């Protein structure tokens, strides 16, 4: 499962989050999470559909761990403007 869900208390996962394709980005964005308590990896290497749009992540304000984006077809970081930490 691309979204690793360690916490059952809420719909937002705790710990590391791996988004491997656009469907994962869209699904995580639909949760409306503001914080990732671990690392956030956005990496579509070898996956499909390729990540082209990060606007579903517009509610995200904090990543408490490492934040890494590896998406060859991503043309913009639009959607991450609320990210402050």
LINFEN-V268189 format. One line per field, one symbol per residue. ss: DSSP state (A for helix, B for strand, O for the rest). burial: # if it has 16 or more other C-alpha atoms within 10 Angstrom, else .. Layout:
ss: ???
burial: ???
This chain:
ss: OOOOOOOOOOOOOOOOBBBOOAAAAAAAAAAOOOBBOOOBBBBOOOOOOOOOOOAAAOOOOBBOOOBBBBOOOOOOOOOOOOOOO
burial: ..#........###########.###.##...############.....##############...#...#.......##.....
